[in-house]
Amino acid sequence: MTTTAPRSNPAFTIAASAVAAVVSAAGILAATLFMYAVSQSFASGTLEASAAYFVPSALVAFALIFAGGLAGALRSVYPALAVGVVAGIAAALGGTLLSLIGQDIAWSADVVLALLSTLFAVNLPFVVASIVIVPTVGRLVFDKVLGSSFFSGASATRGSIALVRVPADNLADGQVTHIKRSKVDIDLANEQWDSYVAALVDNGWTPIEVDAAPTLADSVFIEDAVVMFDGTAVIMSPGAESRRDEVVAVEASVRELGLDVASITLPGTLDGGDVLKVGTTVYVGRGGRTNAEGIRQLRGIVAPLGFTVVAVPITKVLHLKSAVTALPDGTVIGYLPLVDDVSMFDRFLAVPEEGGAHVVVLAPDTVLMAASAPKSAALIEDLGYSVVTVDISEFEKLEGCVTCLSVRIR
């Protein structure tokens, strides 16, 4: 778990890329020299000779890894692996060419083939080290630097934390239930996630990034994994079996923050997207992902904390908060075609767009909304609220909304 700064800030990305490139290039060089020393039984002069040969390659690798970081490729495993492969091969060949500068060489097809053959001989340890180190050490350093308190401005404190989780590499494989599947642009989704996190930071929240889950497609929708009740974090029991591993790292993160932890356990199922808190009333959607046993367990956990659970049948949407959320004053807002029973709520305001039913409360007078609902944003602004909008179109293709992408700890 790391504190993270808005990754869209160019200065932060440059710094993280530079540090990751330095550490990776140094690690590749050290690993290569060690492998050569071992292969030569640590014979005298081996270290000096191999260092003279591979230092130019390490310098080229630094430049390539730095460029990969600037392009955002060090943020997830597979792009970082690609950087490692390219850096290993190109830097090995580039370093060898640099070592040949000044020599009187008559270039020919045979010479080029001999150069390429070094990838499977003298340069092989360097290539292997690059492929291993960049997507592991390099990617970790990149994340750690971006998440340092130097860049986030201060350590997270209770009351200003927002848990977030970077999109998985296989985000496009996320589940859809009530809408038709459409193509997800992964690069655009990553940019939109950056902007979402930046909006939280701009409004006084310190994001805490839960460890990435590259193979858990829906893990970016962190709200489904945990719900906060004052100082108690209730770990959910996801209704979709494919999502149950998502809670492991989330639970570790909230424990690291020193929060009290309770859990919903099987056979109970409960998704955080089905939980809407309005004061001390907790509306819980009873639908495809949340069952009666999950609601019963939640009621037992939160009643001693002073909360009352009200079960709400849902049939038209994936989660309760896909249909309704609440303004800071407690007014429940929703898109009428997706709400099963308006009478379940004490105060209800209809909004003109589906995306307008979703708000994240950033402050008593400020909410975050999707850019896809401009009419609804105007309606809420007319009620005296400041509205911050972000484009989350790629997450909406997976039945996601602004509430799904973070868990605020107040």
Sequence and secondary structure as in RCSB ss.txt:
>XXXX:A:sequence
MTTTAPRSNPAFTIAASAVAAVVSAAGILAATLFMYAVSQSFASGTLEASAAYFVPSALVAFALIFAGGLAGALR
SVYPALAVGVVAGIAAALGGTLLSLIGQDIAWSADVVLALLSTLFAVNLPFVVASIVIVPTVGRLVFDKVLGSSF
FSGASATRGSIALVRVPADNLADGQVTHIKRSKVDIDLANEQWDSYVAALVDNGWTPIEVDAAPTLADSVFIEDA
VVMFDGTAVIMSPGAESRRDEVVAVEASVRELGLDVASITLPGTLDGGDVLKVGTTVYVGRGGRTNAEGIRQLRG
IVAPLGFTVVAVPITKVLHLKSAVTALPDGTVIGYLPLVDDVSMFDRFLAVPEEGGAHVVVLAPDTVLMAASAPK
SAALIEDLGYSVVTVDISEFEKLEGCVTCLSVRIR
>XXXX:A:secstr
 EE   TT HHHHHHHHHHHHHHHHHHHHHHHHHHHHHHTTT TTHHHHHHHHHHHHHHHHHHHHHHHHHTTTTS
SHHHHHHHHHHHHHHHHHHHHHHHHTTS     HHHHHHHHHGGGTTTHHHHHHHHHHIIIIIHHHHHHHHTSHH
HHSS   TTSEEEE    TTGGG   SSS      HHHHHHHHHHHHHHHHHTT EEEE    TT TTTT GGGT
EEEETTEEEE B SSGGGTTHHHHHHHHHHHTT EEEE  TT  B GGGEEEETTEEEEEESSS  HHHHHHHHH
HHGGGT EEEEEE  SSSSHHHHEEE TTS EEE GGG S GGGSSSEEE SSGGGG  EEEETTEEEEETT HH
HHHHHHTTT EEEEE  HHHHTTT  GGGG EEE 
